[in-house]
Amino acid sequence: MIAELAVVLPILLLGLVGLADFGRATMETITVANAAHAGAKYGSHSTYHMTDIVGIRSAALAEMQEMSDLERVSIDAARYCSCPDGELVSCADGVCGETAESRRTYVRVRVEKLFETVFTYPGVPDVIILSREAHVRAR
């Protein structure tokens, strides 16, 4: 009985720690996605907000305030324009068809966070990049 327990217990504990790591990674991935969406939503409010990179970053970080290691977070924001058919055009002077009025402006926010596993697992990297991107059409 004790010999079986000595063999099974380490495998069981490794599985439990693995499940905890997987749960943490899933929770942090959801938080990263929510932060990207919050930053893009802030940037889409007006033409001023589109270029307010500090405000976009602050909105994304506010969504991640419950995380302890925010120094491992990278936030990138940009504005881009496209025509209704999906063709990318210049936001300054791009024209879709005959008028510039049909040009659509979007805000893109990409959030990346380095996730470190608690334990080293065979075949799994110790550090994983959690990355999500949000695109929101500006008003």
C-alpha positions in Angstrom: 0.0 0.0 0.0 2.7 2.5 0.9 4.8 1.6 -2.2 1.8 2.3 -4.5 1.2 5.6 -2.7 4.9 6.5 -3.1 4.6 6.0 -6.8 1.2 7.6 -7.4 1.5 10.6 -5.0 4.2 12.5 -7.0 2.3 12.0 -10.2 -0.9 13.2 -8.6 0.8 16.3 -7.2 2.4 17.1 -10.5 -1.0 16.9 -12.1 -2.6 19.2 -9.5 0.2 21.8 -9.9 -0.2 21.5 -13.7 -3.9 22.2 -13.4 -3.3 25.2 -11.2 -0.8 26.6 -13.8 -3.2 26.0 -16.6 -6.0 27.8 -14.6 -3.7 30.7 -13.9 -2.7 31.0 -17.6 -6.3 30.9 -18.7 -7.3 33.6 -16.2 -4.4 35.8 -17.2 -5.2 35.3 -20.9 -8.8 36.5 -20.3 -7.5 39.5 -18.4 -5.0 40.3 -21.2 -7.9 40.1 -23.8 -10.1 42.4 -21.6 -7.2 44.9 -21.3 -6.7 45.0 -25.1 -10.5 45.6 -25.6 -10.6 48.3 -22.9 -7.7 50.2 -24.5 -9.3 49.9 -27.9 -12.6 51.0 -26.6 -11.0 54.1 -25.0 -9.2 54.9 -28.2 -12.4 54.6 -30.3 -14.3 57.4 -28.4 -13.0 60.4 -30.4 -10.2 61.6 -32.7 -8.4 62.9 -29.7 -8.6 59.5 -27.9 -7.3 57.7 -31.0 -3.9 59.5 -30.7 -3.8 59.5 -26.9 -1.4 56.5 -26.5 -0.9 57.3 -22.8 -4.7 57.2 -22.2 -5.1 54.0 -24.2 -2.3 52.4 -22.1 -3.8 53.6 -18.9 -7.2 52.2 -19.8 -5.6 48.8 -20.6 -3.6 48.8 -17.3 -6.7 49.8 -15.3 -8.3 46.6 -16.6 -5.2 44.6 -15.4 -5.0 46.2 -11.9 -5.5 42.9 -10.1 -2.3 41.4 -11.6 0.8 41.7 -9.5 3.5 41.7 -12.2 2.5 44.6 -14.5 6.2 45.2 -15.3 6.0 42.2 -17.6 3.2 43.7 -19.7 3.7 45.3 -23.1 1.0 47.5 -24.7 1.1 48.7 -28.3 -1.6 50.9 -29.9 -2.1 52.2 -33.4 -4.7 53.8 -35.6 -5.4 52.6 -39.1 -7.9 53.3 -41.8 -9.6 51.1 -44.4 -12.2 51.2 -47.1 -15.5 49.2 -46.8 -13.9 46.6 -49.1 -11.0 46.1 -46.5 -8.3 47.9 -48.5 -6.0 49.9 -46.2 -5.7 53.6 -46.9 -3.9 56.5 -45.3 -5.8 58.1 -42.4 -4.5 61.5 -43.4 -5.6 61.7 -47.1 -6.9 58.2 -48.1 -9.9 58.1 -50.3 -12.3 55.2 -50.8 -14.0 55.3 -54.2 -14.9 58.9 -54.9 -15.1 60.3 -51.3 -13.1 60.2 -48.1 -16.4 59.9 -46.1 -16.6 56.2 -46.6 -13.2 55.7 -45.0 -13.4 53.8 -41.7 -11.0 54.5 -38.9 -10.0 51.8 -36.4 -8.0 51.6 -33.2 -5.8 48.5 -32.7 -4.4 47.6 -29.2 -2.1 44.7 -28.7 -1.3 43.5 -25.1 1.4 41.0 -24.3 2.3 39.5 -20.9 5.0 37.1 -20.0 3.6 34.2 -18.0 5.9 32.1 -15.9 4.9 28.6 -14.8 5.3 27.6 -11.2 7.0 24.3 -12.1 9.1 23.1 -15.0 7.2 20.6 -17.1 8.8 18.4 -19.7 8.1 19.8 -23.2 6.5 23.0 -21.9 8.5 26.3 -21.9 9.0 28.0 -18.5 7.9 31.4 -19.9 4.9 31.8 -22.2 3.9 35.0 -24.0 0.2 35.6 -23.5 -0.9 38.0 -26.3 -4.2 39.4 -27.4 -5.2 42.1 -29.9 -8.4 44.1 -30.2 -9.7 46.2 -33.1 -12.5 48.7 -32.6 -14.0 51.0 -35.2 -13.7 54.7 -34.1 -16.7 56.9 -33.9 
